[in-house]
Amino acid sequence: MTDRTLTPPAHSEPVVFTRDMLDWLPWLEPVAEAALTERQKESLVDAARSKSDYFRLLARDPDVLEARTRTDKDIFYNTAGGAPRADRELAAAATSRLNGCIYCASVHARHAAVYSKRTEDVDRLLEKGVEAGLDERWDAIVAASVALTTIPMTFGAGHVARLRQAGLDDAAIADIIGAASFFNWANRLMLSLGVPAEQK
């Protein structure tokens, strides 16, 4: 791992939650794209991720990056049953909103809006926060995500019962738990390794 910190170039940092595309500027030097080893390239899983400063920074520990990425893909891209993609993205967006990760919230709010077609509800979540009040299904998902994010041991039978009452089966509930828990960790990586920036 590098021990040299970077000074980000001049940029405008977003001050409100948004669905806009944002940049992310690292505090530590990513591996240069041309210097990626074969193992580091494998750990990206998707070759296109070699264009991302974030993934090339994580590639400094390729075993962890590969585990991280395969977990991410299984939670969000596995279409064999479970929660609809919109619900998984909502859990990630709510978790990111609560943790104050403007970059992650922008990505997953954008996906939640696209997959659900509920742009106004997603924007209300971003503006008002996790107390926004959406509908019973989405409120149950947000409440579960909040419990898993704040004090995970407070997530329990009541949250599961509310999710079931809102129409989620066991596989869907597992997806919501996975999405919220994964982003509770991923937000911390994003927030501690760099800073969001408005695109020029």
C-alpha positions as CSV (number, residue, x, y, z in Angstrom):
1,M,0.0,0.0,0.0
2,T,1.2,3.5,-0.8
3,D,2.0,5.8,2.1
4,R,1.7,9.0,0.0
5,T,-1.5,11.0,0.3
6,L,-2.7,13.1,-2.7
7,T,-4.0,16.6,-2.8
8,P,-7.1,16.5,-5.0
9,P,-7.2,18.9,-7.9
10,A,-9.5,22.0,-7.7
11,H,-13.0,20.8,-7.6
12,S,-16.6,21.6,-6.4
13,E,-17.8,19.3,-3.8
14,P,-21.5,18.6,-3.9
15,V,-23.4,19.8,-0.8
16,V,-26.8,18.2,-1.3
17,F,-27.8,14.6,-2.2
18,T,-28.5,14.2,-5.9
19,R,-29.1,11.7,-8.6
20,D,-26.6,13.5,-10.8
21,M,-23.5,11.8,-12.0
22,L,-20.5,12.7,-9.7
23,D,-16.8,12.2,-9.8
24,W,-14.8,10.8,-7.0
25,L,-11.2,11.9,-6.2
26,P,-8.9,9.6,-4.2
27,W,-6.8,10.6,-1.2
28,L,-4.3,7.8,-2.1
29,E,-2.6,7.0,-5.4
30,P,-4.5,4.4,-7.4
31,V,-2.5,1.9,-9.4
32,A,-1.8,3.3,-12.8
33,E,-3.9,1.6,-15.4
34,A,-0.9,0.6,-17.5
35,A,0.8,-0.8,-14.3
36,L,-2.0,-3.2,-13.3
37,T,-0.6,-6.7,-12.9
38,E,-2.5,-9.7,-14.3
39,R,-3.8,-10.5,-10.8
40,Q,-5.0,-7.0,-10.3
41,K,-6.8,-7.0,-13.6
42,E,-8.5,-10.3,-12.7
43,S,-9.6,-8.8,-9.4
44,L,-11.5,-6.1,-11.2
45,V,-13.8,-8.8,-12.6
46,D,-15.0,-6.3,-15.2
47,A,-12.2,-4.9,-17.4
48,A,-14.0,-1.6,-17.7
49,R,-13.4,-0.9,-14.1
50,S,-9.7,-0.3,-14.9
51,K,-10.9,3.2,-15.9
52,S,-12.1,3.9,-12.3
53,D,-9.7,5.5,-9.7
54,Y,-11.7,3.8,-7.0
55,F,-11.3,0.3,-8.3
56,R,-7.7,0.8,-9.2
57,L,-7.0,2.0,-5.7
58,L,-8.7,-1.1,-4.2
59,A,-6.7,-3.2,-6.6
60,R,-3.7,-2.6,-4.4
61,D,-5.3,-5.6,-2.4
62,P,-6.6,-7.7,-5.3
63,D,-7.8,-10.6,-3.1
64,V,-10.1,-8.3,-1.1
65,L,-11.2,-6.4,-4.2
66,E,-12.2,-9.6,-6.0
67,A,-14.2,-10.8,-3.0
68,R,-15.8,-7.4,-2.7
69,T,-16.8,-7.2,-6.3
70,R,-18.2,-10.7,-6.6
71,T,-20.2,-10.1,-3.4
72,D,-21.5,-6.8,-4.9
73,K,-22.4,-8.5,-8.2
74,D,-24.2,-11.3,-6.4
75,I,-26.3,-8.9,-4.4
76,F,-27.2,-6.5,-7.1
77,Y,-27.1,-8.4,-10.4
78,N,-28.3,-11.9,-9.4
79,T,-31.7,-12.2,-11.1
80,A,-32.4,-15.7,-9.9
81,G,-35.3,-14.8,-7.6
82,G,-35.2,-12.5,-4.6
83,A,-35.9,-8.8,-4.4
84,P,-36.5,-6.7,-7.6
85,R,-33.4,-4.7,-8.5
86,A,-35.3,-1.5,-7.6
87,D,-35.7,-2.7,-4.0
88,R,-32.0,-3.6,-3.7
89,E,-31.0,-0.2,-5.0
90,L,-33.4,1.5,-2.6
91,A,-31.7,-0.3,0.3
92,A,-28.3,0.9,-0.9
93,A,-29.5,4.4,-1.5
94,A,-31.2,4.6,2.0
95,T,-28.1,3.3,3.7
96,S,-25.9,5.7,1.8
97,R,-28.3,8.6,2.6
98,L,-28.1,7.8,6.3
99,N,-24.3,7.4,6.3
100,G,-23.9,10.7,4.4
101,C,-22.1,9.2,1.4
102,I,-23.2,11.6,-1.4
103,Y,-21.4,9.7,-4.1
104,C,-22.8,6.2,-3.3
105,A,-26.3,7.7,-2.8
106,S,-26.2,9.4,-6.2
107,V,-25.3,6.1,-7.9
108,H,-27.9,3.9,-6.2
109,A,-30.7,6.6,-6.1
110,R,-30.2,6.9,-9.9
111,H,-30.5,3.1,-10.3
112,A,-33.5,2.9,-7.9
113,A,-35.3,5.6,-10.0
114,V,-34.5,3.9,-13.3
115,Y,-35.6,0.4,-12.2
116,S,-38.7,1.5,-10.2
117,K,-39.8,4.5,-12.3
118,R,-40.5,6.2,-9.0
119,T,-38.3,9.2,-9.5
120,E,-40.3,11.5,-7.2
121,D,-40.1,9.0,-4.3
122,V,-36.4,8.6,-4.8
123,D,-35.9,12.3,-4.8
124,R,-37.9,12.7,-1.7
125,L,-35.7,10.1,0.0
126,L,-32.6,12.1,-1.0
127,E,-34.1,15.4,0.1
128,K,-35.9,14.4,3.3
129,G,-33.7,11.5,4.4
130,V,-34.8,8.1,5.7
131,E,-37.9,9.6,7.4
132,A,-39.3,10.7,4.1
133,G,-42.3,8.3,4.0
134,L,-42.7,6.6,0.7
135,D,-45.1,3.7,0.8
136,E,-45.4,0.7,3.1
137,R,-43.1,-1.6,1.0
138,W,-40.4,1.0,0.6
139,D,-40.8,2.3,4.1
140,A,-40.2,-1.3,5.4
141,I,-37.1,-1.6,3.2
142,V,-35.8,1.8,4.4
143,A,-36.5,0.9,8.1
144,A,-34.7,-2.4,7.8
145,S,-31.7,-0.6,6.1
146,V,-31.6,2.0,8.8
147,A,-31.6,-0.6,11.6
148,L,-28.8,-2.6,9.9
149,T,-26.8,0.7,9.4
150,T,-27.1,2.3,12.8
151,I,-26.9,-0.6,15.2
152,P,-27.2,-3.9,13.3
153,M,-28.2,-5.9,16.4
154,T,-31.4,-3.8,16.5
155,F,-32.5,-5.4,13.2
156,G,-34.7,-8.3,14.2
157,A,-38.0,-10.2,13.9
158,G,-40.1,-7.0,13.8
159,H,-38.3,-5.8,10.7
160,V,-38.5,-9.2,9.0
161,A,-42.3,-9.4,9.8
162,R,-42.8,-5.9,8.4
163,L,-40.9,-6.9,5.2
164,R,-43.0,-10.1,4.8
165,Q,-46.2,-8.1,5.3
166,A,-45.1,-5.7,2.6
167,G,-44.8,-8.7,0.2
168,L,-41.1,-9.7,0.4
169,D,-40.3,-13.4,0.6
170,D,-37.3,-14.9,2.4
171,A,-35.0,-14.6,-0.7
172,A,-36.0,-11.0,-1.2
173,I,-35.4,-10.2,2.5
174,A,-32.0,-11.7,2.2
175,D,-31.3,-9.4,-0.7
176,I,-32.3,-6.4,1.3
177,I,-30.1,-7.4,4.2
178,G,-27.2,-8.0,1.8
179,A,-27.7,-4.7,0.0
180,A,-27.9,-2.6,3.1
181,S,-25.1,-4.4,4.9
182,F,-22.8,-4.3,1.9
183,F,-23.3,-0.5,1.5
184,N,-22.9,0.2,5.2
185,W,-19.3,-1.1,4.7
186,A,-18.8,0.3,1.1
187,N,-19.8,3.8,2.3
188,R,-17.0,3.8,4.8
189,L,-14.5,2.9,2.1
190,M,-15.7,5.7,-0.2
191,L,-15.9,8.2,2.6
192,S,-12.4,7.4,4.0
193,L,-10.5,7.0,0.7
194,G,-11.6,10.0,-1.2
195,V,-14.0,12.9,-1.8
196,P,-17.0,13.3,-4.2
197,A,-16.8,16.1,-6.8
198,E,-19.3,17.6,-9.2
199,Q,-18.5,16.7,-12.8
200,K,-17.1,19.5,-14.9
